[in-house]
Amino acid sequence: MEQRLVLSPILSALYLSLFLYILEKCLKNLNLNISILSFVNDSFFLTQSKYFQISNIHLFSSYNVTFNLLSKFSLLVEHLKTEVFHFSRLYGVFNPSPLNLSTIDSPILCPKEIWRYLGLIFDRKLLFCQHINFYTNKAILTVKCMKILDNLTRGLILHQKHLLYRSCALPIALYGFQIWFYTKAPLFYLLKILGKLQRQAALWITRAFKIAPFLGIEAIASLILIQLHLQKLSERSKLRAHALSDSHILRSLMMNNLESTTHPYPLALSLLTECQCGLIKGYLVNMDNQFNEVFPSFDLLNSKFRLDNRIIDCFSNCFSFYLFSKKSDHFFKDQIQQLDNIAIKSSNSPLTALMVMDASVKNNIASFIVHIHVHNKPIVKTLYHAINITSTEAEFFAIRCSINQALHL
């Protein structure tokens, strides 16, 4: 009697971790150019070569090693669920040879036209037309089924229809949009199909005629262009990568994670040449470029921001504040005298830098200038411009820049 044991995803991952470790060692010893990706009990081998015969040899050898190892672990392999798929850039006739696994009691695998993995539909040229067609038709069917919610006496109001479409139909059509929406990707056909979905939804929301102009009914339905909506979702998903741990697979593939890991991922962007990086296009490259535009936020509860642990508290003798007032001539003369004394004192010491800065705002353009004098000689003069900031922010930025420049001298 054959008995099978079904494990939960977490237990199966813990159980298979040792197997995957041994498998990678065996494939490395055999010098097989194979990469392994696994999600619970759904795994695949990835190889790259200029000839199909070499790819089939690597796949057959790795599959044979995997089958023997799983047998030692008392695990079964469902050969009928095994598939083979080839990506290719060829524009002509594409007729790859099948993968013969009959020697290990497995059928002969013929390459498929499309490949499904984790709900994503891949084609040979990574155009994702089948993926968009499948999920857009599914979303259009959802919109048509929503018409059942209307009745003769009282139907859904415009706001409720808009909410239903945005929360129930649109996420279906945009499932996995990261794999096809990136810079310099061919988007004409994909956006055209999604535009048909948006039009169907706008006609249902507004109950307009089919001959009504699309942009007009889209504006009445409070729907933004599908391309702008994709850009918004894309920017948000790129920023979420900052919340991932350094050991995450996405972070390990990026440029800025090379120094934090002793053993970088073999397919990381940091290990590619400049020519290779220039040829690569994809969502991961856009996400890596986005990291240069994002800065970490301050932790308000950090101990460094306590009242007794700030810079002004620890080095109180290094800061002096003088409030300026034009109402009193006596105070004005005293202020000038104090500034003169500071300038004379700093000019006598070659290790002291005197920094003078000012800022002004006119027509939403802030201009701030910084002068640095050392031993009564002008060293640095810098002029900055910024848009849409206050004069206080400009002055603080000028102070920060002057301190940084003085420290580099």
NORNOR-V994052 format. One record per backbone hydrogen bond with DSSP energy under -0.5 kcal/mol. CO is the residue of the C=O (numbers start at 1). NH is the residue of the N-H. Records with the same first field share a line. If there is no record, write none. Layout:
BEGIN
CO: NH ; NH
END
This chain:
BEGIN
5: 7
8: 12
9: 13
10: 14
11: 15
12: 16
13: 17
14: 18
15: 19
16: 20
17: 21
18: 22
19: 23
20: 24
21: 25
22: 26
23: 27
24: 28
25: 29
26: 30
27: 32
28: 31
31: 33
32: 34
35: 46
37: 44
39: 42
41: 43
42: 39
44: 37
46: 35
51: 55
52: 56
53: 57
54: 58
55: 59
56: 60
57: 61
58: 62
59: 63
60: 64
61: 65
62: 66
63: 67
64: 68
65: 69
66: 70
67: 71
68: 72
69: 73
70: 75
71: 74
76: 78
77: 79
78: 81
79: 82
84: 112
93: 95
98: 100
99: 101 ; 109
101: 104 ; 106
102: 105
107: 109
108: 110
109: 99
115: 122
117: 120
120: 117 ; 122
122: 115
123: 126
124: 88
128: 132
129: 133
130: 134
131: 135
132: 136
133: 137
134: 138
135: 139
136: 140
137: 141
138: 142
139: 143
140: 144
141: 145
142: 146
144: 147
145: 148
146: 149
147: 150
157: 161
158: 162
159: 163
160: 164
161: 165
162: 166
163: 167
164: 168 ; 169
165: 169 ; 170
169: 172 ; 173
170: 174
172: 175
174: 177
176: 179
177: 180 ; 181
180: 182
182: 185
185: 187
187: 191
188: 192
189: 193
190: 194
191: 195
192: 196
193: 197
194: 198
195: 199
196: 200
197: 201
198: 202
199: 203
200: 204
201: 205
202: 206
203: 207 ; 208
209: 212
213: 217
214: 218
215: 219
216: 220
217: 221
218: 223
219: 222
225: 229
226: 230
227: 231
228: 232
229: 233
230: 234
231: 235
232: 236
233: 237
234: 238
235: 239
236: 240
237: 241
238: 241
239: 242
240: 243
241: 244
245: 248
248: 252
249: 253
250: 253
251: 254
252: 265
253: 269
254: 257
255: 258
257: 261
258: 261
262: 264
265: 268
268: 271
269: 272
273: 277
274: 278
275: 279
276: 280
282: 286
283: 287
284: 288
285: 289
286: 290
287: 291
288: 291
289: 292
290: 293
291: 294
298: 300
299: 302
302: 305
303: 306
306: 309
310: 314
311: 315
313: 316
315: 318
316: 319
327: 329
328: 332
329: 333
330: 334
331: 335
332: 336
333: 337
334: 338
335: 339
336: 340
337: 341
338: 342
339: 343
340: 344
341: 345
342: 346
343: 347
344: 348
346: 349
348: 350
349: 352 ; 375
352: 375
353: 355
354: 373
356: 371
358: 369
360: 367
362: 365
364: 366 ; 388
365: 362
366: 386
367: 360
368: 384
369: 358
370: 382
371: 356
372: 379 ; 380
373: 354
374: 377
377: 374
380: 372
382: 370
384: 368
386: 366
390: 394
391: 395
392: 396
393: 397
394: 398
395: 399
396: 400
397: 401
398: 402
399: 403
400: 404
401: 405
402: 406
403: 407
404: 408
405: 409
406: 409
END
